[in-house]
Amino acid sequence: SLDYLIQPRPYRLDIVGLKTTLQLAQGTQFISKHHSGFALLNYLESKYAAPYFWLFYLFNEVVKLPHNQLAWQYIEQQHNLCAEMYEEITSFKSSYVAKQTYREKYISGTLYQQRAEYISNLLNG
C-alpha cells in the first residue's frame, strides 16, 4: 500500500472525496463488490485523481487473495455489530466495527480513552 502512495508520478494527483470518486467512475464497473481495488485506483489516476480513502480500495485487493477467501466468507455472514462514536463502552466491546475520529475533542475524552485502553489490553493479553 505504501508503494501506491509514494510511487513516482510525472504529474500531481488531485485528492478527491467519495462523491467525486463516484462521479469519475460513473458508467464503469469499478465501484462494486468485486472490482473496487487496483483497477479503480488506476482508472482514477488516468483522470489525475486519487481517492482520499485510497487505502480502503487496496483492502479490497487483500480480501480477493485466495488464502483470505474462507475468512472473508465467514465475515460476510456476520452482522456488522457497529459501535458509533459516542456509544457506551459495552456497545464497543461487542462490536466488530467502531466509528472513530482523530479530532482532539473526541480523543481527549473519557469514552475514547476507555476504548483505547480496552484495545490495548486485548493486544497485550
C-alpha positions in Angstrom: 0.0 0.0 0.0 2.9 2.4 0.7 4.1 1.7 -2.8 0.9 3.1 -4.3 1.1 6.2 -2.1 4.8 7.1 -2.8 5.4 5.8 -6.3 7.0 8.4 -8.6 4.5 10.1 -11.0 5.1 12.6 -13.8 2.1 14.6 -12.6 0.2 15.5 -9.5 -3.0 13.8 -8.5 -6.0 15.6 -7.1 -7.2 14.0 -3.9 -10.9 13.5 -4.2 -13.7 12.5 -1.9 -16.3 9.8 -2.3 -18.7 12.0 -4.3 -16.1 12.8 -6.9 -14.8 9.2 -7.0 -18.3 8.0 -7.8 -18.8 10.7 -10.4 -15.4 9.9 -12.1 -16.2 6.1 -12.1 -19.8 6.5 -13.2 -20.6 4.1 -16.1 -17.8 1.8 -15.2 -17.7 -1.5 -13.2 -15.0 -0.1 -10.8 -17.4 0.7 -7.9 -18.6 -2.8 -6.9 -18.0 -5.6 -4.5 -15.6 -7.4 -6.8 -13.9 -4.6 -8.8 -13.1 -1.8 -6.4 -9.3 -2.1 -6.0 -6.3 -1.6 -8.2 -8.5 -1.2 -11.3 -10.4 1.7 -9.7 -7.2 3.4 -8.5 -5.6 3.1 -11.9 -8.7 4.4 -13.6 -8.8 7.4 -11.3 -5.2 8.0 -11.8 -5.8 8.2 -15.5 -8.1 11.0 -14.6 -5.4 12.6 -12.5 -7.2 11.8 -9.3 -6.8 9.6 -6.2 -9.4 8.9 -3.6 -8.9 10.3 -0.1 -9.5 6.9 1.4 -7.3 5.1 -1.1 -6.2 2.5 1.5 -9.7 1.1 1.7 -9.7 0.3 -2.0 -6.4 -1.6 -1.6 -8.0 -3.5 1.3 -10.4 -4.9 -1.4 -7.4 -6.4 -3.1 -6.3 -8.2 0.1 -9.8 -9.6 0.5 -9.6 -11.1 -3.0 -6.5 -13.1 -2.3 -7.2 -16.9 -2.4 -5.8 -17.5 1.1 -8.3 -15.0 2.5 -11.4 -16.3 0.9 -12.6 -18.6 3.7 -12.1 -16.0 6.4 -13.9 -13.4 4.3 -16.8 -15.7 3.6 -17.2 -16.1 7.3 -17.0 -12.4 8.0 -19.6 -11.7 5.3 -22.1 -13.9 7.1 -21.7 -12.0 10.4 -23.7 -9.0 11.5 -21.8 -5.7 11.3 -22.2 -5.0 15.0 -21.1 -1.4 14.6 -20.5 0.9 17.5 -21.0 4.5 16.7 -18.6 7.1 18.0 -20.5 8.1 21.2 -22.0 4.8 22.1 -21.1 3.4 25.5 -18.2 1.1 26.1 -20.4 -2.0 26.4 -21.6 -1.5 22.8 -18.0 -1.0 21.7 -16.8 -4.2 23.4 -19.4 -6.3 21.4 -18.8 -4.6 18.1 -16.7 -5.7 15.0 -16.6 -2.1 13.7 -16.4 1.2 15.5 -16.6 4.7 14.2 -13.7 6.7 15.5 -12.3 10.2 14.7 -9.0 11.9 15.1 -10.4 15.2 16.4 -8.8 16.4 19.7 -12.1 16.9 21.5 -13.0 13.2 21.0 -9.6 11.6 21.6 -9.1 13.6 24.8 -12.4 12.4 26.2 -13.2 9.6 28.6 -15.0 7.4 26.1 -12.1 7.3 23.7 -9.6 6.6 26.5 -11.8 3.7 27.6 -11.8 2.3 24.1 -8.1 2.7 23.7 -7.4 1.0 27.0 -9.7 -1.9 26.1 -8.0 -2.5 22.8 -4.5 -2.2 24.4 -5.4 -4.8 26.9 -6.7 -7.1 24.2 -3.5 -6.7 22.2 -1.2 -7.1 25.1 -3.1 -10.0 26.5 
